[in-house]
Amino acid sequence: MCRSFKSINEVAAIIKNDNKVFAAERGYGDYKGWWEFPGGKIEI
């Protein structure tokens, strides 16, 4: 079976200060309540 996948470019950042790492909790969508590093889609 051949599947077609959509390709998008994204960027993320890992921000560290002393012994702390910044992450954000998702507040919406299928992954609501999960944690992620800040970032997003790259615009042309």
SEKOLNU-123987 format. One record per atom (N, C-alpha, C): residue number from 1; residue in one letter; atom name; x, y, z. Coordinates in Angstrom, 3 decimals. Each point is the difference from the previous one (the first is absolute). Example, Ala and Ser with C-alpha at 12.3 -4.5 7.8 and 13.67 -1.06 7.14 Angstrom:
BEGIN
+-----+----+----+----------+----------+----------+
:   i : aa : at :       px :       py :       pz :
+-----+----+----+----------+----------+----------+
:   1 :  A :  N :   13.190 :   -5.690 :    7.800 :
:   1 :  A : CA :   -0.890 :    1.190 :    0.000 :
:   1 :  A :  C :    0.900 :    1.200 :    0.000 :
:   2 :  S :  N :   -0.350 :    1.050 :   -0.720 :
:   2 :  S : CA :    0.820 :    1.190 :    0.060 :
:   2 :  S :  C :   -0.770 :    1.090 :    0.730 :
+-----+----+----+----------+----------+----------+
END
This chain:
BEGIN
+-----+----+----+----------+----------+----------+
:   i : aa : at :       px :       py :       pz :
+-----+----+----+----------+----------+----------+
:   1 :  M :  N :    0.839 :   -1.170 :    0.000 :
:   1 :  M : CA :   -0.839 :    1.170 :    0.000 :
:   1 :  M :  C :    0.890 :    1.242 :    0.000 :
:   2 :  C :  N :   -0.278 :    0.934 :   -0.861 :
:   2 :  C : CA :    0.780 :    1.237 :   -0.090 :
:   2 :  C :  C :   -0.781 :    1.122 :    0.672 :
:   3 :  R :  N :    0.628 :    0.701 :    0.923 :
:   3 :  R : CA :   -0.654 :    1.112 :    0.691 :
:   3 :  R :  C :    0.669 :    1.306 :   -0.384 :
:   4 :  S :  N :   -0.772 :    1.035 :   -0.053 :
:   4 :  S : CA :    0.512 :    1.330 :   -0.298 :
:   4 :  S :  C :    0.064 :    0.792 :    1.309 :
:   5 :  F :  N :    1.129 :    0.613 :    0.271 :
:   5 :  F : CA :    0.177 :    0.769 :    1.218 :
:   5 :  F :  C :    0.217 :    1.470 :   -0.332 :
:   6 :  K :  N :   -0.558 :    0.864 :    0.819 :
:   6 :  K : CA :    0.193 :    1.436 :   -0.133 :
:   6 :  K :  C :    1.319 :    0.363 :    0.692 :
:   7 :  S :  N :    0.778 :    0.841 :   -0.627 :
:   7 :  S : CA :    1.275 :    0.419 :    0.568 :
:   7 :  S :  C :   -0.086 :    1.466 :    0.423 :
:   8 :  I :  N :    0.389 :    0.280 :    1.256 :
:   8 :  I : CA :    0.050 :    1.382 :    0.481 :
:   8 :  I :  C :    1.350 :    0.241 :    0.662 :
:   9 :  N :  N :    0.464 :    1.227 :   -0.044 :
:   9 :  N : CA :    1.236 :    0.384 :    0.686 :
:   9 :  N :  C :   -0.365 :    0.637 :    1.334 :
:  10 :  E :  N :    0.686 :   -0.425 :    1.051 :
:  10 :  E : CA :   -0.245 :    0.539 :    1.328 :
:  10 :  E :  C :    1.326 :    0.255 :    0.695 :
:  11 :  V :  N :   -0.077 :    0.765 :    1.061 :
:  11 :  V : CA :    1.182 :    0.292 :    0.800 :
:  11 :  V :  C :   -0.383 :   -0.094 :    1.479 :
:  12 :  A :  N :    0.935 :   -0.389 :    0.837 :
:  12 :  A : CA :   -0.226 :   -0.056 :    1.447 :
:  12 :  A :  C :    1.262 :    0.493 :    0.697 :
:  13 :  A :  N :   -0.171 :    0.443 :    1.224 :
:  13 :  A : CA :    1.140 :    0.488 :    0.778 :
:  13 :  A :  C :    0.012 :   -0.695 :    1.353 :
:  14 :  I :  N :    1.181 :   -0.325 :    0.470 :
:  14 :  I : CA :    0.157 :   -0.504 :    1.359 :
:  14 :  I :  C :    0.714 :    1.103 :    0.778 :
:  15 :  I :  N :   -0.725 :    0.594 :    0.929 :
:  15 :  I : CA :    0.529 :    1.132 :    0.773 :
:  15 :  I :  C :    0.344 :   -0.507 :    1.395 :
:  16 :  K :  N :    1.289 :    0.142 :    0.361 :
:  16 :  K : CA :    0.480 :   -0.499 :    1.287 :
:  16 :  K :  C :    0.604 :    1.150 :    0.787 :
:  17 :  N :  N :   -0.336 :    0.081 :    1.283 :
:  17 :  N : CA :    0.546 :    1.014 :    0.893 :
:  17 :  N :  C :    0.369 :   -0.701 :    1.301 :
:  18 :  D :  N :    1.284 :    0.001 :    0.321 :
:  18 :  D : CA :    0.509 :   -0.752 :    1.141 :
:  18 :  D :  C :   -0.392 :   -1.471 :   -0.169 :
:  19 :  N :  N :   -0.807 :   -0.521 :    0.896 :
:  19 :  N : CA :   -0.379 :   -1.409 :   -0.082 :
:  19 :  N :  C :   -1.463 :   -0.158 :   -0.411 :
:  20 :  K :  N :   -0.577 :    1.053 :   -0.615 :
:  20 :  K : CA :   -1.407 :   -0.013 :   -0.395 :
:  20 :  K :  C :   -0.120 :    0.002 :   -1.519 :
:  21 :  V :  N :   -1.021 :   -0.702 :   -0.522 :
:  21 :  V : CA :   -0.280 :   -0.043 :   -1.434 :
:  21 :  V :  C :   -1.422 :    0.509 :   -0.209 :
:  22 :  F :  N :   -0.177 :    0.939 :   -0.959 :
:  22 :  F : CA :   -1.316 :    0.564 :   -0.270 :
:  22 :  F :  C :   -0.808 :   -0.914 :   -0.908 :
:  23 :  A :  N :   -1.222 :   -0.329 :    0.408 :
:  23 :  A : CA :   -0.936 :   -0.758 :   -0.817 :
:  23 :  A :  C :   -1.396 :    0.567 :    0.258 :
:  24 :  A :  N :   -0.878 :   -0.132 :   -0.985 :
:  24 :  A : CA :   -1.355 :    0.533 :    0.117 :
:  24 :  A :  C :   -1.004 :   -1.151 :   -0.052 :
:  25 :  E :  N :   -1.063 :    0.125 :    0.795 :
:  25 :  E : CA :   -1.056 :   -1.002 :   -0.024 :
:  25 :  E :  C :   -1.035 :    0.387 :   -1.043 :
:  26 :  R :  N :   -0.312 :   -0.924 :   -0.892 :
:  26 :  R : CA :   -0.992 :    0.285 :   -1.049 :
:  26 :  R :  C :   -1.373 :    0.170 :    0.634 :
:  27 :  G :  N :   -0.728 :    1.022 :   -0.474 :
:  27 :  G : CA :   -1.320 :    0.274 :    0.549 :
:  27 :  G :  C :   -1.134 :   -0.335 :   -0.946 :
:  28 :  Y :  N :    0.318 :   -0.627 :   -1.133 :
:  28 :  Y : CA :   -1.029 :   -0.283 :   -0.996 :
:  28 :  Y :  C :    0.418 :   -1.171 :   -0.893 :
:  29 :  G :  N :   -0.923 :   -0.478 :   -0.800 :
:  29 :  G : CA :    0.303 :   -1.028 :   -1.005 :
:  29 :  G :  C :    0.098 :   -1.404 :    0.557 :
:  30 :  D :  N :    0.428 :   -0.899 :   -0.879 :
:  30 :  D : CA :    0.112 :   -1.416 :    0.357 :
:  30 :  D :  C :    0.999 :   -0.251 :    1.126 :
:  31 :  Y :  N :    0.990 :    0.867 :    0.135 :
:  31 :  Y : CA :    1.046 :   -0.194 :    1.010 :
:  31 :  Y :  C :   -0.161 :    0.944 :    1.191 :
:  32 :  K :  N :   -1.222 :    0.453 :    0.249 :
:  32 :  K : CA :   -0.267 :    0.878 :    1.145 :
:  32 :  K :  C :    0.478 :   -0.676 :    1.286 :
:  33 :  G :  N :    0.728 :    0.765 :    0.828 :
:  33 :  G : CA :    0.530 :   -0.535 :    1.251 :
:  33 :  G :  C :    1.393 :   -0.592 :   -0.126 :
:  34 :  W :  N :    0.488 :   -0.197 :   -1.239 :
:  34 :  W : CA :    1.366 :   -0.491 :   -0.211 :
:  34 :  W :  C :    0.954 :    1.177 :    0.040 :
:  35 :  W :  N :    1.282 :   -0.276 :    0.244 :
:  35 :  W : CA :    1.026 :    1.042 :    0.072 :
:  35 :  W :  C :    0.812 :    0.014 :   -1.285 :
:  36 :  E :  N :    0.457 :    1.205 :   -0.400 :
:  36 :  E : CA :    0.788 :    0.152 :   -1.227 :
:  36 :  E :  C :    0.974 :    1.155 :    0.141 :
:  37 :  F :  N :    1.021 :    0.003 :   -0.841 :
:  37 :  F : CA :    0.909 :    1.132 :   -0.065 :
:  37 :  F :  C :   -0.635 :    1.072 :   -0.878 :
:  38 :  P :  N :    0.289 :    1.292 :    0.270 :
:  38 :  P : CA :   -0.613 :    1.056 :   -0.811 :
:  38 :  P :  C :    0.495 :   -0.060 :   -1.442 :
:  39 :  G :  N :   -0.853 :    0.399 :   -0.904 :
:  39 :  G : CA :    0.361 :    0.008 :   -1.425 :
:  39 :  G :  C :   -1.246 :    0.120 :   -0.838 :
:  40 :  G :  N :    0.152 :   -0.253 :   -1.278 :
:  40 :  G : CA :   -1.152 :    0.089 :   -0.889 :
:  40 :  G :  C :    0.409 :   -0.172 :   -1.452 :
:  41 :  K :  N :   -0.970 :    0.201 :   -0.866 :
:  41 :  K : CA :    0.239 :   -0.141 :   -1.438 :
:  41 :  K :  C :    0.813 :    1.188 :   -0.515 :
:  42 :  I :  N :    0.819 :   -0.261 :   -1.001 :
:  42 :  I : CA :    0.810 :    1.044 :   -0.617 :
:  42 :  I :  C :   -0.803 :    0.610 :   -1.152 :
:  43 :  E :  N :   -0.142 :    1.330 :    0.000 :
:  43 :  E : CA :   -0.714 :    0.683 :   -1.077 :
:  43 :  E :  C :    0.991 :    0.445 :   -1.073 :
:  44 :  I :  N :   -0.468 :    0.007 :   -1.246 :
:  44 :  I : CA :    0.839 :    0.433 :   -1.122 :
:  44 :  I :  C :    0.225 :    1.488 :    0.072 :
+-----+----+----+----------+----------+----------+
END
